[in-house]
């Protein structure tokens, strides 16, 4: 991240949110280096319900990860993030990505 003030603010917010149980840490691994050690990173995990459909609402679940760009500057499709025993595979970026966070719809293989 190119803005040190924003990076500092992100760190303070994430630390507070972690204490509240809303944020977490994980390990990011690029798709080409899945067997590697990985990079520790801070993340927000949103297990949300989503309504879809043009002719009538259909409800389904999706998981969105928000990864701090200060930790992982440019995640890509197929990269993984591991938190405990759970592995999340990055499927598609969301347009709400900004200088601070990279937001992704993920698959857990469940």
C-alpha positions in Angstrom: 0.0 0.0 0.0 1.3 3.4 -0.9 -0.4 5.4 1.8 1.3 4.9 5.2 -1.4 6.7 7.1 -4.1 4.4 5.6 -1.9 1.4 6.3 -1.6 2.4 10.0 -5.3 3.0 10.3 -6.0 -0.5 8.7 -3.7 -2.1 11.3 -5.5 -0.4 14.2 -8.9 -1.3 12.9 -7.9 -4.9 12.2 -6.3 -5.3 15.7 -9.5 -4.0 17.3 -11.8 -6.2 15.1 -9.7 -9.3 15.9 -10.2 -8.7 19.6 -13.9 -8.5 18.9 -13.8 -11.8 16.9 -14.7 -10.1 13.6 -11.3 -10.3 11.9 -8.7 -13.0 11.7 -5.3 -13.9 10.3 -4.4 -16.6 7.7 -1.7 -17.7 5.3 -1.8 -16.7 1.7 -0.3 -19.0 -0.9 0.0 -18.1 -4.6 -1.6 -20.8 -7.0 1.9 -21.7 -8.3 3.4 -22.2 -4.8 0.8 -24.2 -2.9 3.4 -26.4 -1.2 5.3 -23.3 0.0 5.4 -21.7 3.4 3.0 -18.9 2.4 2.7 -15.3 3.6 0.9 -14.4 6.9 -1.9 -12.0 6.2 -4.8 -10.2 7.9 -8.3 -11.0 6.6 -12.0 -10.4 7.2 -14.3 -13.3 6.4 -17.9 -12.7 5.5 -20.1 -15.8 5.5 -23.1 -14.0 4.0 -26.4 -15.0 2.3 -27.0 -13.6 -1.1 -30.2 -13.2 -3.1 -30.0 -14.0 -6.8 -32.3 -14.3 -9.8 -34.1 -12.0 -12.2 -37.6 -13.6 -12.0 -37.8 -14.5 -8.4 -35.4 -14.3 -5.5 -33.3 -17.4 -4.8 -31.2 -17.4 -1.7 -27.8 -18.9 -1.5 -24.7 -18.5 0.5 -21.3 -17.2 -0.5 -18.1 -16.4 1.4 -16.2 -13.2 0.7 -12.7 -12.7 2.0 -11.3 -9.2 2.4 -7.5 -9.4 2.4 -5.4 -6.4 3.5 -3.3 -5.2 0.6 -0.5 -4.3 3.0 0.0 -8.0 3.5 -0.8 -9.4 0.0 -0.6 -6.7 -2.6 -1.9 -8.6 -5.6 -3.8 -11.8 -5.0 -4.9 -13.8 -8.0 -7.6 -16.3 -9.1 -6.6 -19.7 -7.8 -4.5 -18.5 -4.8 -5.5 -19.9 -1.5 -5.8 -18.5 2.0 -5.7 -21.0 4.9 -7.1 -20.2 8.4 -6.7 -23.1 10.8 -7.8 -26.2 8.9 -10.0 -24.3 6.4 -8.7 -23.6 3.0 -10.3 -20.8 0.9 -9.6 -20.7 -2.9 -9.9 -17.2 -4.5 -12.5 -17.5 -7.3 -13.4 -14.0 -8.5 -12.5 -10.5 -7.3 -15.2 -8.1 -6.3 -15.4 -4.6 -7.8 -15.4 -3.1 -4.3 -11.7 -3.7 -4.0 -9.8 -0.6 -3.1 -6.3 0.6 -2.1 -6.8 -0.9 1.4 -8.6 -4.2 0.8 -8.8 -6.8 -1.9 -12.2 -8.5 -1.8 -12.8 -12.0 -3.2 -15.6 -14.5 -3.6 -14.1 -17.8 -2.5 -14.7 -21.5 -2.6 -14.0 -23.9 0.3 -14.6 -27.1 -1.5 -17.5 -27.9 0.8 
